[in-house]
Amino acid sequence: MINEIKTIALAIAFFSPLVWAITYLIDGLKRQKSRVWLFVLMLAASFTYMMTYAKFMGHIDFYAALFPLQAGAALTLFPLLYLYVDSLTTERKEWRYFRIWHFVFPILMTLVFVFFQKFMMQADTEIFFVKYLLGMIENSDKLFIIGKAIYDIGKIVFILSSVVYVVLIVITLRRHYNRIREFFAKSEGNELNWFRTLAVFFFVVMVFYLIIHILKNQQIEHRALLISISYFIFGAFFWFLGLNGFRQSEVFNLFDVTQTDNFGIDARISKDEIELYLTDKKPYRNANVSVFDFCYYFHTNRTYMSDAISKGFGLNFRGLINQYRIRDAVEILNNAHKSEIHVELEEVSQKVGFSSYGTFLRVFKSELGLTPTDFMKLQAPLRD
C-alpha cells in the first residue's frame, strides 16, 4: 500500500506544476511580465519531478539519458522563484541582462555533465556512471570519481543557494510591504497576502528538501513514507503557488510607471494644493486610487509626490487616503443622523472608497478609537 502511495505522490509532484505551466501558456504569457518566470519555474519543477519519478520508480535508463538536464534544472528552482517574486514586486522594466547570472551555475553544471556523459564516456557507460552517482554501485574509475565530486559540489551549492535565495525572497517581500503603502491605497492584491500562507508551505518544503538532499540516495530510495510525504508536500506547494500566481494581477502598471517617470521634479506642490485636490475632486472615493493618479493630476513623478505627501502630512500615501476616507464616512454618518436617515455601513464603506468592509472597520477603529457601530450608538441619544 505504501508503495502505491509513493507512486501517487511522485506523480502529483510531477503533474501539479505541469498543469499550471500549460494553463499559463494557454491563458497567455504576455499578459503579465512576472508570469514568464512562473511559467519557466513550473516547467523546471515538472521536469525535475518527472526525473525524480523515473529515479525512484527504477527507470534508470531514462534518468541517465536526461541526467545532465536534471543537474541544471534542479538548480534553477530557487532562482526562478526569487525572480518571480522580484518581477511581481518591482516597477522596473523586465529582461535586464544581469538576471542571467542567476543561471550561470545551473548552465555550467549541465554543460559539465553533458561533457562527462556524451563526450568522455560510451553510451553504455553513462548508465553505470549515473548509478555510481546515485550510490547504486561502486567504481574506482578516476573519471567516475571526478564526476561524483562535481555532483557532490552541486548538491552543496544547491543547499547553500536555496538558503541565499530564501533570504533574498524575504528581503524583497519586506521591502515591497514597506514601499507599497507609498503607492497604493488598496491592500487587496497589492500586498500579496497569499505569500504569507505560501511561506508556511515554503518552510515545510525547505525542511524536506534539505533532508532529501543531505541524505544519500540509497538512504532515501527505500523510505517510501519519507518520499510520499515529501512529494505530496512539493506537489501541494506548486499547486498553491500556481493557483495564486494565476489569480494574482500585476502590482504595478508599467505604462503608468513609465509615463509618470517622464514627468519632471521641478513641480512645487504644497500641502494646501493636495488638500484642495482631496476635498474638491475626492479621488479617495476610487477604490483603486494610487499615487500615480496624483502624479497625473499634479504632473510630477511618484518619488516627488510621495515626498510631498510625507513632508506635508507626516503620512504615507495609504495613510493619507484612509484618513480622508474616514473623514468622509464620519460626515456621511453625521448627515444621516441629522436627517434621521438609516444608512448601511457596508454602503458607506464602498462610497468612501474601501473595497473591503473589513478594511473599513479596521481603519475606522484605528483612526477614531471606536468601531462604526459604536460611533453610531453614541449618536443615538441625540435622536431622543
Stockholm file with secondary structure:
# STOCKHOLM 1.0

chainA/1-384         MINEIKTIALAIAFFSPLVWAITYLIDGLKRQKSRVWLFVLMLAASFTYMMTYAKFMGHIDFYAALFPLQAGAALTLFPLLYLYVDSLTTERKEWRYFRIWHFVFPILMTLVFVFFQKFMMQADTEIFFVKYLLGMIENSDKLFIIGKAIYDIGKIVFILSSVVYVVLIVITLRRHYNRIREFFAKSEGNELNWFRTLAVFFFVVMVFYLIIHILKNQQIEHRALLISISYFIFGAFFWFLGLNGFRQSEVFNLFDVTQTDNFGIDARISKDEIELYLTDKKPYRNANVSVFDFCYYFHTNRTYMSDAISKGFGLNFRGLINQYRIRDAVEILNNAHKSEIHVELEEVSQKVGFSSYGTFLRVFKSELGLTPTDFMKLQAPLRD
#=GR chainA/1-384 SS CHHHHHHHHHHHHHHHHHHHHHHHHHHCSTTCTTHHHHHHHHHHHHHHHHHHHHHHTTCHHHHHHTHHHHHHHHHHHHHHHHHHHHHHHCCSCSCCGGGGGGGHHHHHHHHHHHIIIIISSCHHHHHHHHHHHTTSSCCCCHHHHHHHHHHHHHHHHHHHHHHHHHHHHHHHHHHHHHHHTTTBSCCTTTSCTHHHHHHHHHHHHHHHHHHHHHSCHHHHTTCHHHHHHHHHHHHHHHHHHHHHHHHCCCSSCHHHHHHHHTSCSCCCCCHHHHHHHHHHHCGGGSTTCBHHHHHHHHTCCHHHHHHHHHHHHSSCHHHHHHHHHHHHHHHHHHHHHHTTCCCCHHHHHHHTTCSCHHHHHHHHHHHHSSCHHHHHHHHGGGGC
#=GC SS_cons         CHHHHHHHHHHHHHHHHHHHHHHHHHHCSTTCTTHHHHHHHHHHHHHHHHHHHHHHTTCHHHHHHTHHHHHHHHHHHHHHHHHHHHHHHCCSCSCCGGGGGGGHHHHHHHHHHHIIIIISSCHHHHHHHHHHHTTSSCCCCHHHHHHHHHHHHHHHHHHHHHHHHHHHHHHHHHHHHHHHTTTBSCCTTTSCTHHHHHHHHHHHHHHHHHHHHHSCHHHHTTCHHHHHHHHHHHHHHHHHHHHHHHHCCCSSCHHHHHHHHTSCSCCCCCHHHHHHHHHHHCGGGSTTCBHHHHHHHHTCCHHHHHHHHHHHHSSCHHHHHHHHHHHHHHHHHHHHHHTTCCCCHHHHHHHTTCSCHHHHHHHHHHHHSSCHHHHHHHHGGGGC
//
